[in-house]
């Protein structure tokens, strides 16, 4: 069981994850949820720990560092620690969630 210090907001939004490196590699992903300090995405393949990842959606982006990768039947659940996000300053608002 995972214990969280802050609320997570469900999203379910399609996005693009770009694994930053040389070269950068972009893959489709789904935003599972987000909080003030990070985001959880689903991808088809794992992303190595500590890689920097940029997630683009609806004209916004988040840059995070991979802190967790869990394999599931439907793909890989990737936990990103927030480094920068164009969407919000401070605590996120639920506008990223389903409308």
Secondary structure, DSSP 8 states (H G I E B T S, - for coil): ----SS--EEEEEEEEEEE-SSS-EEEEEEEEEE-SSEEEEEESS---TT-EEEEEETTEEEEEEEEEEEEETTEEEEEEEEEEESS-SSS--GGGS--
